């Protein structure tokens, strides 16, 4: 992927190692070999980060495009199969062979068609395990309530503006 950001040679090498899924040890050695001042190193790292984020945005768009293409293909496949099945049924020719393929229409395994869930006896329902409501628990902990088995966890992360 092309980068939008100007990378100095050392940081271009870091970018290439990450983008090309290079050897982790080589990446660590390359990072350790950069002897810039902290401020310059931070700017270099952020330039690499922004380049990789730009690549990820392009990859996400390509994934979206390919997913749409896959959906279109699947719909076409389904439409062709259904049309062929309907034609075979309407002509009464439900089993035949050609030089390339064999064709037949068969019954699928039985499946359940639910008409009204309210009428189904409780014996056929699966009970679900309780699920922790983390949002409410955190809110109550912040308000000073003590809840056995949980605690507030505070983590830290880097913000670049």
DSSP file (Angstrom, degrees, kcal/mol; ACC not computed):
  #  RESIDUE AA STRUCTURE BP1 BP2  ACC     N-H-->O    O-->H-N    N-H-->O    O-->H-N    TCO  KAPPA ALPHA  PHI   PSI    X-CA   Y-CA   Z-CA
    1    1 A X              0   0    0      0, 0.0     2,-0.2     0, 0.0    54,-0.1   0.000 360.0 360.0 360.0 146.0    0.0    0.0    0.0
    2    2 A X        -     0   0    0     52,-0.1     2,-0.3    53,-0.1     0, 0.0  -0.578 360.0-129.9 -82.3 148.4    1.2    3.5   -0.6
    3    3 A X        -     0   0    0     -2,-0.2    48,-0.1     1,-0.1     4,-0.1  -0.729  10.2-155.8-101.4 148.9    1.8    5.7    2.4
    4    4 A X  S    S+     0   0    0     -2,-0.3     2,-0.4    46,-0.1    -1,-0.1   0.537  75.0  75.8 -91.9  -9.5    0.5    9.2    2.8
    5    5 A X  S    S-     0   0    0     42,-0.2     2,-0.7    43,-0.1    -2,-0.1  -0.821  83.9-117.5-113.8 143.6    3.2   10.2    5.3
    6    6 A X        -     0   0    0     -2,-0.4     2,-0.5     1,-0.0    41,-0.1  -0.670  35.8-166.2 -78.0 114.3    6.8   11.0    4.7
    7    7 A X        -     0   0    0     -2,-0.7    37,-0.0    40,-0.1     2,-0.0  -0.882  16.5-130.2-107.7 132.7    8.9    8.4    6.5
    8    8 A X     >  -     0   0    0     -2,-0.5     4,-2.8     1,-0.1     3,-0.3  -0.347  39.8 -96.4 -68.8 162.1   12.6    8.7    7.2
    9    9 A X  H  > S+     0   0    0      1,-0.2     4,-2.2     2,-0.2     5,-0.2   0.869 123.1  49.5 -51.4 -47.8   14.7    5.7    6.2
   10   10 A X  H  > S+     0   0    0      1,-0.2     4,-1.6     2,-0.2    -1,-0.2   0.915 116.3  42.3 -60.2 -43.0   14.7    4.1    9.7
   11   11 A X  H  > S+     0   0    0     -3,-0.3     4,-2.7     2,-0.2    -1,-0.2   0.795 109.4  57.7 -77.2 -28.4   11.0    4.5   10.1
   12   12 A X  H  X S+     0   0    0     -4,-2.8     4,-2.7     2,-0.2    -1,-0.2   0.891 106.5  50.6 -63.8 -38.9   10.3    3.3    6.5
   13   13 A X  H  X S+     0   0    0     -4,-2.2     4,-2.4    -5,-0.2    -2,-0.2   0.900 110.2  49.1 -65.7 -40.5   12.2    0.1    7.4
   14   14 A X  H  X S+     0   0    0     -4,-1.6     4,-2.2     2,-0.2     5,-0.2   0.940 111.7  49.3 -62.0 -47.0   10.0   -0.3   10.5
   15   15 A X  H  X S+     0   0    0     -4,-2.7     4,-3.3     1,-0.2     5,-0.3   0.936 111.5  49.0 -56.5 -48.6    6.9    0.3    8.4
   16   16 A X  H  X S+     0   0    0     -4,-2.7     4,-2.6     1,-0.2    -1,-0.2   0.897 109.7  51.4 -60.8 -42.0    8.0   -2.3    5.8
   17   17 A X  H  <>S+     0   0    0     -4,-2.4     5,-3.8     2,-0.2    -1,-0.2   0.895 116.1  40.8 -63.6 -40.2    8.8   -4.9    8.5
   18   18 A X  H ><5S+     0   0    0     -4,-2.2     3,-1.2     3,-0.2    -2,-0.2   0.947 117.8  46.2 -72.6 -48.0    5.3   -4.5   10.0
   19   19 A X  H 3<5S+     0   0    0     -4,-3.3    -2,-0.2     1,-0.3    -3,-0.2   0.847 117.2  43.7 -64.5 -35.3    3.4   -4.2    6.7
   20   20 A X  T 3<5S-     0   0    0     -4,-2.6    -1,-0.3    -5,-0.3    -2,-0.2   0.339 112.6-118.0 -92.6   7.2    5.3   -7.2    5.2
   21   21 A X  T < 5 -     0   0    0     -3,-1.2    -3,-0.2    -5,-0.1     3,-0.1   0.930  50.8-176.4  55.4  49.1    4.9   -9.2    8.4
   22   22 A X      < -     0   0    0     -5,-3.8     2,-0.1    -6,-0.2    -1,-0.1  -0.038  37.2 -59.0 -70.0 176.4    8.7   -9.4    8.8
   23   23 A X     >  -     0   0    0      1,-0.1     4,-2.2     2,-0.1    -1,-0.2  -0.354  43.0-139.3 -60.3 129.2   10.6  -11.2   11.5
   24   24 A X  H  > S+     0   0    0      1,-0.2     4,-2.5     2,-0.2     5,-0.2   0.859 102.7  52.4 -60.5 -37.9    9.7  -10.0   15.0
   25   25 A X  H  > S+     0   0    0      2,-0.2     4,-2.6     1,-0.2    -1,-0.2   0.894 108.2  50.2 -67.8 -39.1   13.3  -10.1   16.1
   26   26 A X  H  > S+     0   0    0      2,-0.2     4,-2.5     1,-0.2    -2,-0.2   0.904 110.9  50.4 -64.4 -40.4   14.4   -8.0   13.1
   27   27 A X  H  X S+     0   0    0     -4,-2.2     4,-2.7     2,-0.2    -2,-0.2   0.939 111.3  47.6 -61.6 -47.2   11.7   -5.5   13.9
   28   28 A X  H  X S+     0   0    0     -4,-2.5     4,-2.3     1,-0.2    -2,-0.2   0.902 112.9  49.0 -61.3 -41.3   12.8   -5.3   17.6
   29   29 A X  H  X S+     0   0    0     -4,-2.6     4,-1.6     2,-0.2    -1,-0.2   0.900 111.4  49.7 -64.5 -40.6   16.4   -4.9   16.5
   30   30 A X  H  X S+     0   0    0     -4,-2.5     4,-0.7     2,-0.2    -2,-0.2   0.920 111.4  48.2 -64.7 -44.5   15.5   -2.1   14.1
   31   31 A X  H >< S+     0   0    0     -4,-2.7     3,-0.8     1,-0.2    -1,-0.2   0.903 112.3  49.7 -62.2 -40.3   13.4   -0.3   16.8
   32   32 A X  H 3< S+     0   0    0     -4,-2.3    -1,-0.2     1,-0.2    -2,-0.2   0.789 105.2  58.5 -69.0 -26.8   16.3   -0.6   19.2
   33   33 A X  H 3< S+     0   0    0     -4,-1.6     2,-0.7    -5,-0.1    -1,-0.2   0.620  79.4 100.0 -80.8 -11.3   18.8    0.7   16.7
   34   34 A X    <<  -     0   0    0     -3,-0.8     7,-0.0    -4,-0.7    -4,-0.0  -0.661  49.9-176.8 -79.0 115.3   16.9    4.0   16.2
   35   35 A X        +     0   0    0     -2,-0.7    -1,-0.1     6,-0.0     3,-0.1  -0.081  30.3 135.3-106.3  32.8   18.8    6.6   18.3
   36   36 A X        -     0   0    0      1,-0.1     2,-0.0     2,-0.1    -2,-0.0  -0.331  65.4 -89.8 -75.0 161.4   16.7    9.6   17.8
   37   37 A X     >  -     0   0    0      1,-0.1     4,-3.0    -2,-0.0     3,-0.3  -0.357  45.1-104.1 -63.9 154.1   15.6   11.9   20.6
   38   38 A X  H  > S+     0   0    0      1,-0.2     4,-2.7     2,-0.2     5,-0.2   0.869 122.0  51.1 -51.1 -43.1   12.3   10.8   22.3
   39   39 A X  H  > S+     0   0    0      2,-0.2     4,-2.1     1,-0.2    -1,-0.2   0.911 113.3  44.2 -64.2 -42.5   10.4   13.6   20.5
   40   40 A X  H  > S+     0   0    0     -3,-0.3     4,-2.4     2,-0.2    -2,-0.2   0.890 114.1  50.5 -68.2 -39.5   11.8   12.7   17.1
   41   41 A X  H  X S+     0   0    0     -4,-3.0     4,-3.0     2,-0.2     5,-0.2   0.908 109.3  51.4 -64.3 -41.5   11.2    9.0   17.8
   42   42 A X  H  X S+     0   0    0     -4,-2.7     4,-2.5    -5,-0.3    -2,-0.2   0.927 111.0  47.3 -61.2 -44.8    7.6    9.7   18.8
   43   43 A X  H  X S+     0   0    0     -4,-2.1     4,-2.0     2,-0.2    -1,-0.2   0.895 113.1  49.6 -63.2 -39.3    7.0   11.6   15.6
   44   44 A X  H  X S+     0   0    0     -4,-2.4     4,-2.0     2,-0.2    -2,-0.2   0.922 111.3  48.1 -64.7 -44.7    8.5    8.8   13.6
   45   45 A X  H  X S+     0   0    0     -4,-3.0     4,-2.9     1,-0.2    -2,-0.2   0.916 111.4  50.4 -61.3 -43.3    6.4    6.1   15.4
   46   46 A X  H  X S+     0   0    0     -4,-2.5     4,-2.9     1,-0.2    -1,-0.2   0.875 107.3  53.9 -65.7 -36.1    3.3    8.2   14.8
   47   47 A X  H  X S+     0   0    0     -4,-2.0     4,-1.9     2,-0.2    -1,-0.2   0.914 111.6  45.4 -62.8 -41.3    4.1    8.6   11.1
   48   48 A X  H  X S+     0   0    0     -4,-2.0     4,-2.6     2,-0.2    -2,-0.2   0.929 112.7  51.2 -65.0 -45.1    4.4    4.8   10.9
   49   49 A X  H  X S+     0   0    0     -4,-2.9     4,-2.6     1,-0.2    -2,-0.2   0.925 110.9  47.6 -58.0 -46.4    1.2    4.3   12.9
   50   50 A X  H  X S+     0   0    0     -4,-2.9     4,-2.1     1,-0.2    -1,-0.2   0.867 111.2  51.4 -66.0 -35.6   -0.7    6.7   10.6
   51   51 A X  H  X S+     0   0    0     -4,-1.9     4,-2.2    -5,-0.2    -1,-0.2   0.925 112.2  46.0 -65.1 -43.8    0.7    5.0    7.5
   52   52 A X  H  X S+     0   0    0     -4,-2.6     4,-2.5     2,-0.2    -2,-0.2   0.880 111.4  52.0 -67.1 -37.7   -0.5    1.6    8.8
   53   53 A X  H  X S+     0   0    0     -4,-2.6     4,-2.1     2,-0.2    -1,-0.2   0.885 108.9  51.2 -64.3 -37.9   -3.9    3.1    9.8
   54   54 A X  H  X S+     0   0    0     -4,-2.1     4,-2.0     2,-0.2    -2,-0.2   0.915 110.0  49.4 -63.3 -43.3   -4.2    4.4    6.2
   55   55 A X  H  X S+     0   0    0     -4,-2.2     4,-2.6     1,-0.2    -2,-0.2   0.920 109.3  52.5 -59.9 -44.0   -3.4    0.9    4.9
   56   56 A X  H  X S+     0   0    0     -4,-2.5     4,-2.8     1,-0.2    -2,-0.2   0.877 106.6  52.6 -62.3 -37.7   -6.0   -0.6    7.2
   57   57 A X  H  X S+     0   0    0     -4,-2.1     4,-2.0     2,-0.2    -1,-0.2   0.917 111.2  46.8 -63.4 -42.4   -8.7    1.8    5.9
   58   58 A X  H  X S+     0   0    0     -4,-2.0     4,-2.1     2,-0.2    -2,-0.2   0.898 112.4  50.2 -65.5 -39.9   -7.8    0.7    2.3
   59   59 A X  H  X S+     0   0    0     -4,-2.6     4,-2.7     2,-0.2    -2,-0.2   0.918 108.6  52.3 -64.1 -43.4   -7.9   -2.9    3.4
   60   60 A X  H  X S+     0   0    0     -4,-2.8     4,-2.4     1,-0.2    -1,-0.2   0.902 109.5  49.6 -59.0 -41.8  -11.3   -2.4    5.1
   61   61 A X  H  X S+     0   0    0     -4,-2.0     4,-2.5     2,-0.2    -1,-0.2   0.902 111.4  48.7 -64.0 -41.0  -12.7   -0.9    1.9
   62   62 A X  H  X S+     0   0    0     -4,-2.1     4,-2.6     2,-0.2    -2,-0.2   0.898 110.4  50.9 -66.6 -39.9  -11.4   -3.8   -0.2
   63   63 A X  H  X S+     0   0    0     -4,-2.7     4,-2.6     2,-0.2    -2,-0.2   0.927 110.9  49.3 -60.6 -44.7  -12.9   -6.3    2.3
   64   64 A X  H  X S+     0   0    0     -4,-2.4     4,-2.2     2,-0.2    -2,-0.2   0.914 111.6  48.8 -61.1 -43.7  -16.2   -4.5    2.0
   65   65 A X  H  X S+     0   0    0     -4,-2.5     4,-2.1     1,-0.2    -2,-0.2   0.921 113.3  46.4 -63.4 -43.6  -16.0   -4.5   -1.8
   66   66 A X  H  X S+     0   0    0     -4,-2.6     4,-2.6     2,-0.2    -2,-0.2   0.860 110.1  53.7 -68.7 -34.8  -15.2   -8.3   -1.9
   67   67 A X  H  X S+     0   0    0     -4,-2.6     4,-2.5     2,-0.2    -1,-0.2   0.905 109.4  48.9 -64.1 -40.9  -18.0   -9.0    0.6
   68   68 A X  H  X S+     0   0    0     -4,-2.2     4,-2.4     2,-0.2    -2,-0.2   0.912 111.9  48.8 -63.8 -41.6  -20.4   -7.3   -1.7
   69   69 A X  H  X S+     0   0    0     -4,-2.1     4,-2.6     2,-0.2    -2,-0.2   0.906 110.7  50.7 -64.1 -41.4  -19.1   -9.2   -4.6
   70   70 A X  H  X S+     0   0    0     -4,-2.6     4,-2.7     2,-0.2    -2,-0.2   0.917 110.4  49.4 -61.9 -44.0  -19.4  -12.5   -2.7
   71   71 A X  H  X S+     0   0    0     -4,-2.5     4,-2.5     2,-0.2    -2,-0.2   0.910 111.0  49.6 -61.9 -42.8  -23.0  -11.6   -1.7
   72   72 A X  H  X S+     0   0    0     -4,-2.4     4,-2.2     2,-0.2    -2,-0.2   0.921 112.0  48.5 -61.8 -44.3  -23.9  -10.9   -5.4
   73   73 A X  H  X S+     0   0    0     -4,-2.6     4,-2.6     2,-0.2    -2,-0.2   0.926 111.4  49.6 -61.0 -45.4  -22.3  -14.1   -6.5
   74   74 A X  H  X S+     0   0    0     -4,-2.7     4,-2.8     1,-0.2    -2,-0.2   0.908 110.3  50.2 -62.7 -42.1  -24.2  -16.1   -3.8
   75   75 A X  H  X S+     0   0    0     -4,-2.5     4,-2.4     1,-0.2    -1,-0.2   0.903 111.3  49.3 -62.3 -40.0  -27.5  -14.5   -4.8
   76   76 A X  H  X S+     0   0    0     -4,-2.2     4,-2.6     2,-0.2    -2,-0.2   0.912 111.0  49.4 -64.1 -42.9  -26.8  -15.4   -8.5
   77   77 A X  H  X S+     0   0    0     -4,-2.6     4,-2.6     2,-0.2     5,-0.2   0.942 112.5  47.4 -60.0 -48.8  -26.0  -19.0   -7.5
   78   78 A X  H  X S+     0   0    0     -4,-2.8     4,-2.5     1,-0.2    -2,-0.2   0.903 112.3  49.9 -59.9 -42.4  -29.2  -19.3   -5.5
   79   79 A X  H  X S+     0   0    0     -4,-2.4     4,-2.4    -5,-0.2    -1,-0.2   0.917 112.1  47.2 -64.2 -44.0  -31.2  -17.7   -8.3
   80   80 A X  H  X S+     0   0    0     -4,-2.6     4,-2.5     2,-0.2    -2,-0.2   0.912 113.1  48.4 -64.7 -42.7  -29.7  -20.1  -10.9
   81   81 A X  H  X S+     0   0    0     -4,-2.6     4,-2.7     2,-0.2    -2,-0.2   0.926 113.2  47.4 -62.8 -44.8  -30.3  -23.2   -8.7
   82   82 A X  H  X S+     0   0    0     -4,-2.5     4,-2.7    -5,-0.2    -2,-0.2   0.912 112.4  49.3 -64.9 -41.7  -33.9  -22.2   -8.0
   83   83 A X  H  X S+     0   0    0     -4,-2.4     4,-2.3     2,-0.2    -1,-0.2   0.920 112.8  47.5 -62.7 -44.1  -34.6  -21.5  -11.6
   84   84 A X  H  X S+     0   0    0     -4,-2.5     4,-2.6     2,-0.2    -2,-0.2   0.917 112.8  49.1 -63.2 -43.8  -33.1  -24.9  -12.7
   85   85 A X  H  X S+     0   0    0     -4,-2.7     4,-2.6     2,-0.2    -2,-0.2   0.931 112.0  48.2 -61.1 -46.4  -35.0  -26.7  -10.0
   86   86 A X  H  X S+     0   0    0     -4,-2.7     4,-2.6     1,-0.2    -1,-0.2   0.900 112.5  49.0 -62.3 -40.9  -38.3  -25.1  -11.0
   87   87 A X  H  X S+     0   0    0     -4,-2.3     4,-1.8     2,-0.2     6,-0.3   0.917 111.5  48.8 -64.7 -43.6  -37.7  -25.9  -14.6
   88   88 A X  H  X>S+     0   0    0     -4,-2.6     5,-1.1     1,-0.2     4,-0.8   0.915 114.2  46.5 -62.1 -42.6  -36.9  -29.5  -13.9
   89   89 A X  H  <5S+     0   0    0     -4,-2.6     3,-0.4     1,-0.2    -2,-0.2   0.901 111.3  50.8 -67.1 -40.7  -40.1  -29.8  -11.7
   90   90 A X  H  <5S+     0   0    0     -4,-2.6    -1,-0.2     1,-0.2    -2,-0.2   0.806 114.7  43.3 -70.0 -27.4  -42.3  -28.1  -14.3
   91   91 A X  H  <5S-     0   0    0     -4,-1.8    -1,-0.2    -5,-0.2    -2,-0.2   0.570 107.0-125.6 -90.9  -9.6  -41.1  -30.4  -17.0
   92   92 A X  T  <5S+     0   0    0     -4,-0.8     2,-1.2    -3,-0.4    -3,-0.2   0.527  74.1 125.0  78.0   4.3  -41.3  -33.5  -14.8
   93   93 A X      < +     0   0    0     -5,-1.1    -1,-0.2    -6,-0.3    -2,-0.1  -0.703  22.0 152.9 -98.5  82.7  -37.7  -34.3  -15.7
   94   94 A X        +     0   0    0     -2,-1.2    11,-1.7     1,-0.2     2,-0.3   0.435  61.6  39.5 -96.6   0.7  -36.3  -34.5  -12.1
   95   95 A X  E     +A  104   0A   0      9,-0.2     2,-0.3    -3,-0.1     9,-0.2  -0.910  69.4 129.8-152.2 122.2  -33.4  -36.8  -12.8
   96   96 A X  E     -A  103   0A   0      7,-2.3     7,-3.3    -2,-0.3     2,-0.3  -0.983  36.7-131.0-161.8 167.2  -31.0  -36.9  -15.8
   97   97 A X  E     -A  102   0A   0     -2,-0.3     2,-0.2     5,-0.2     5,-0.2  -0.928  13.9-172.4-124.9 148.9  -27.4  -37.0  -16.8
   98   98 A X        -     0   0    0      3,-3.2    -2,-0.0    -2,-0.3     5,-0.0  -0.698  48.0 -92.2-122.0-178.3  -25.3  -35.0  -19.2
   99   99 A X  S    S+     0   0    0     -2,-0.2     3,-0.1     1,-0.2    -2,-0.0   0.773 125.9  32.7 -66.0 -23.9  -21.8  -35.5  -20.4
  100  100 A X  S    S+     0   0    0      1,-0.2     2,-0.3     0, 0.0    -1,-0.2   0.805 123.5  11.8-101.8 -35.2  -20.6  -33.2  -17.6
  101  101 A X        -     0   0    0      2,-0.0    -3,-3.2     0, 0.0     2,-0.4  -0.906  55.9-127.8-144.2 164.1  -23.0  -33.6  -14.7
  102  102 A X  E     -A   97   0A   0     -2,-0.3     2,-0.4    -5,-0.2    -5,-0.2  -0.948  28.0-163.2-113.0 140.2  -25.8  -35.6  -13.1
  103  103 A X  E     +A   96   0A   0     -7,-3.3    -7,-2.3    -2,-0.4     2,-0.3  -0.973  18.4 150.9-126.8 136.9  -28.9  -33.8  -11.9
  104  104 A X  E     -A   95   0A   0     -2,-0.4     2,-0.5    -9,-0.2    -9,-0.2  -0.968  35.1-132.6-157.9 153.5  -31.7  -34.9   -9.6
  105  105 A X        +     0   0    0    -11,-1.7     2,-0.3    -2,-0.3   -11,-0.1  -0.928  33.7 173.4-107.0 127.6  -34.1  -33.3   -7.2
  106  106 A X        -     0   0    0     -2,-0.5     2,-0.3     0, 0.0    -2,-0.0  -0.873  35.8 -94.1-131.2 163.6  -34.3  -34.9   -3.8
  107  107 A X        -     0   0    0     -2,-0.3     2,-0.1     1,-0.0     3,-0.1  -0.570  36.6-133.8 -76.8 139.2  -36.1  -34.2   -0.5
  108  108 A X        -     0   0    0     -2,-0.3     3,-0.1     1,-0.1    -1,-0.0  -0.449  39.8 -80.1 -80.7 163.4  -34.1  -32.3    2.1
  109  109 A X        -     0   0    0     -2,-0.1    -1,-0.1     1,-0.1     0, 0.0  -0.328  60.9 -89.9 -61.0 148.9  -34.0  -33.5    5.8
  110  110 A X        -     0   0    0     -3,-0.1     2,-0.3     1,-0.0    -1,-0.1  -0.298  49.4-170.3 -60.3 143.7  -37.1  -32.5    7.7
  111  111 A X        -     0   0    0     -3,-0.1     2,-0.4     2,-0.0    -1,-0.0  -0.887  24.8-100.9-132.2 165.6  -36.9  -29.2    9.5
  112  112 A X        -     0   0    0     -2,-0.3     2,-0.6     2,-0.0     0, 0.0  -0.726  24.1-163.3 -92.6 132.4  -39.0  -27.4   12.1
  113  113 A X        -     0   0    0     -2,-0.4     2,-0.5     0, 0.0    -2,-0.0  -0.952  14.0-147.7-114.3 110.9  -41.3  -24.6   11.0
  114  114 A X        +     0   0    0     -2,-0.6     3,-0.2     1,-0.2    -2,-0.0  -0.674  22.3 172.6 -83.9 120.9  -42.4  -22.5   14.1
  115  115 A X  S    S+     0   0    0     -2,-0.5     2,-0.3     1,-0.3    -1,-0.2   0.846  73.9   1.9 -94.1 -41.9  -45.9  -21.1   13.6
  116  116 A X    >   -     0   0    0      1,-0.1     3,-1.4     2,-0.0     4,-0.4  -0.819  55.9-163.6-152.2 106.3  -46.5  -19.6   17.1
  117  117 A X  G >  S+     0   0    0     -2,-0.3     3,-1.2     1,-0.3    -1,-0.1   0.788  87.9  66.9 -61.9 -29.1  -43.8  -19.6   19.8
  118  118 A X  G 3  S+     0   0    0      1,-0.3    -1,-0.3     0, 0.0    -2,-0.0   0.759  98.4  52.6 -65.4 -24.2  -46.4  -18.8   22.5
  119  119 A X  G <  S+     0   0    0     -3,-1.4     2,-0.3     2,-0.1    -1,-0.3   0.559  83.9 105.0 -88.7  -8.7  -48.1  -22.2   22.1
  120  120 A X  S <  S-     0   0    0     -3,-1.2     5,-0.0    -4,-0.4    -6,-0.0  -0.588  77.4-114.8 -78.7 128.2  -44.9  -24.3   22.4
  121  121 A X    >   -     0   0    0     -2,-0.3     3,-1.7     1,-0.1     4,-0.1  -0.216  22.0-114.7 -61.0 152.4  -44.6  -26.1   25.8
  122  122 A X  G >  S+     0   0    0      1,-0.3     3,-1.9     2,-0.2    -1,-0.1   0.740 107.6  76.6 -60.5 -25.1  -41.8  -25.0   28.2
  123  123 A X  G 3  S+     0   0    0      1,-0.3    -1,-0.3     3,-0.0    -2,-0.1   0.745  92.9  52.8 -58.7 -23.4  -40.2  -28.5   27.8
  124  124 A X  G <  S+     0   0    0     -3,-1.7     2,-0.3     2,-0.1    -1,-0.3   0.392  91.1  93.1 -96.4   2.7  -38.8  -27.5   24.4
  125  125 A X    <   -     0   0    0     -3,-1.9     2,-0.5    -4,-0.1    -4,-0.0  -0.751  67.9-138.1 -98.5 145.0  -37.2  -24.3   25.5
  126  126 A X        -     0   0    0     -2,-0.3     2,-0.3     0, 0.0    -2,-0.1  -0.882  18.9-134.1-100.3 125.9  -33.5  -24.0   26.5
  127  127 A X        -     0   0    0     -2,-0.5     2,-0.3     1,-0.0     0, 0.0  -0.598  20.1-131.8 -81.4 144.3  -32.8  -21.9   29.5
  128  128 A X        -     0   0    0     -2,-0.3     2,-0.1     1,-0.1     3,-0.1  -0.666  18.7-109.9 -95.7 147.0  -29.9  -19.5   29.2
  129  129 A X        -     0   0    0     -2,-0.3    -1,-0.1     1,-0.1     0, 0.0  -0.437  46.5 -93.7 -69.0 147.5  -27.1  -19.0   31.7
  130  130 A X        -     0   0    0     -2,-0.1     2,-0.4     1,-0.1    -1,-0.1  -0.330  39.6-145.0 -62.3 146.6  -27.2  -15.7   33.6
  131  131 A X        -     0   0    0     -3,-0.1     2,-0.2     2,-0.0    -1,-0.1  -0.954  16.0-116.0-119.0 134.0  -25.1  -12.9   32.0
  132  132 A X        -     0   0    0     -2,-0.4     2,-1.3     1,-0.1     3,-0.2  -0.479  15.7-140.9 -69.7 129.9  -23.3  -10.3   34.0
  133  133 A X     >  +     0   0    0     -2,-0.2     4,-2.1     1,-0.2     5,-0.2  -0.731  26.6 176.8 -89.7  87.5  -24.5   -6.8   33.4
  134  134 A X  H  > S+     0   0    0     -2,-1.3     4,-2.7     1,-0.2     5,-0.2   0.832  72.3  58.2 -65.3 -34.9  -21.0   -5.2   33.5
  135  135 A X  H  > S+     0   0    0      2,-0.2     4,-2.0     1,-0.2    -1,-0.2   0.941 110.8  40.8 -63.2 -48.2  -22.2   -1.7   32.7
  136  136 A X  H  > S+     0   0    0      2,-0.2     4,-2.3     1,-0.2    -1,-0.2   0.893 114.7  52.6 -67.6 -39.7  -24.6   -1.5   35.7
  137  137 A X  H  X S+     0   0    0     -4,-2.1     4,-2.3     1,-0.2    -2,-0.2   0.925 110.5  47.7 -62.1 -44.3  -22.0   -3.2   38.0
  138  138 A X  H  X S+     0   0    0     -4,-2.7     4,-2.4     1,-0.2    -1,-0.2   0.916 110.5  51.9 -62.6 -43.2  -19.3   -0.6   37.0
  139  139 A X  H  X S+     0   0    0     -4,-2.0     4,-1.3    -5,-0.2    -1,-0.2   0.909 111.7  46.4 -60.6 -42.7  -21.7    2.3   37.5
  140  140 A X  H  <>S+     0   0    0     -4,-2.3     5,-2.2     2,-0.2     4,-0.2   0.875 110.7  52.2 -69.8 -37.0  -22.6    1.1   41.0
  141  141 A X  H ><5S+     0   0    0     -4,-2.3     3,-1.5     1,-0.2    -2,-0.2   0.904 107.7  52.4 -62.9 -40.6  -19.0    0.5   41.9
  142  142 A X  H 3<5S+     0   0    0     -4,-2.4    -1,-0.2     1,-0.3    -2,-0.2   0.819 104.5  57.0 -64.3 -30.2  -18.2    4.0   40.8
  143  143 A X  T 3<5S-     0   0    0     -4,-1.3    -1,-0.3    -5,-0.2    -2,-0.2   0.497 127.5-100.1 -79.6  -3.3  -21.0    5.2   43.1
  144  144 A X  T < 5S+     0   0    0     -3,-1.5    -3,-0.2     1,-0.3     2,-0.2   0.383  75.3 140.8 103.6  -3.9  -19.2    3.5   46.0
  145  145 A X      < -     0   0    0     -5,-2.2     2,-0.5     1,-0.1    -1,-0.3  -0.488  47.8-131.9 -72.0 142.0  -21.2    0.4   46.3
  146  146 A X        -     0   0    0     -2,-0.2     2,-0.5     5,-0.0     5,-0.1  -0.840  22.3-174.4 -97.5 130.1  -19.2   -2.8   47.1
  147  147 A X    >   -     0   0    0     -2,-0.5     3,-1.5     3,-0.3    -6,-0.0  -0.980  25.8-124.8-124.3 117.2  -19.9   -5.8   45.0
  148  148 A X  T 3  S+     0   0    0     -2,-0.5     3,-0.1     1,-0.2    -2,-0.0  -0.324  91.6  23.8 -61.8 139.2  -18.1   -9.1   45.9
  149  149 A X  T 3  S+     0   0    0      1,-0.2     2,-0.3    -2,-0.0    -1,-0.2   0.378 110.9  74.4  91.5  -4.6  -16.1  -10.6   43.2
  150  150 A X    <   -     0   0    0     -3,-1.5     2,-0.3   -13,-0.0    -3,-0.3  -0.954  49.8-179.5-138.0 158.7  -15.5   -7.5   41.1
  151  151 A X        -     0   0    0     -2,-0.3     2,-0.4    -3,-0.1   -10,-0.0  -0.964  38.0 -95.3-148.3 162.1  -13.3   -4.4   41.2
  152  152 A X        -     0   0    0     -2,-0.3     2,-0.5   -11,-0.1    -2,-0.0  -0.691  37.7-157.7 -81.0 131.3  -12.8   -1.3   39.1
  153  153 A X        -     0   0    0     -2,-0.4     2,-0.5     2,-0.0    -2,-0.0  -0.945   3.8-162.8-112.4 130.1   -9.8   -1.7   36.8
  154  154 A X        +     0   0    0     -2,-0.5     2,-0.2     2,-0.0    -2,-0.0  -0.957  12.5 179.8-114.9 118.4   -8.1    1.4   35.5
  155  155 A X        -     0   0    0     -2,-0.5     2,-0.3     2,-0.0    -2,-0.0  -0.623  16.5-135.9-109.3 172.7   -5.8    1.0   32.4
  156  156 A X        +     0   0    0     -2,-0.2     2,-0.3     2,-0.0    -2,-0.0  -0.948  19.6 177.9-129.3 149.6   -3.7    3.5   30.5
  157  157 A X        -     0   0    0     -2,-0.3     2,-0.3     2,-0.0    -2,-0.0  -0.976  33.3 -99.3-146.9 160.6   -3.2    4.0   26.8
  158  158 A X        -     0   0    0     -2,-0.3     2,-0.4     2,-0.0    -2,-0.0  -0.634  30.7-165.6 -82.9 134.5   -1.4    6.4   24.5
  159  159 A X        -     0   0    0     -2,-0.3     2,-0.5     0, 0.0    -2,-0.0  -0.984   1.2-167.8-118.4 131.4   -3.3    9.3   22.9
  160  160 A X              0   0    0     -2,-0.4    -2,-0.0     1,-0.1     0, 0.0  -0.983 360.0 360.0-120.6 125.6   -1.8   11.2   20.0
  161  161 A X              0   0    0     -2,-0.5    -1,-0.1     0, 0.0     0, 0.0   0.358 360.0 360.0-122.6 360.0   -3.4   14.5   18.9
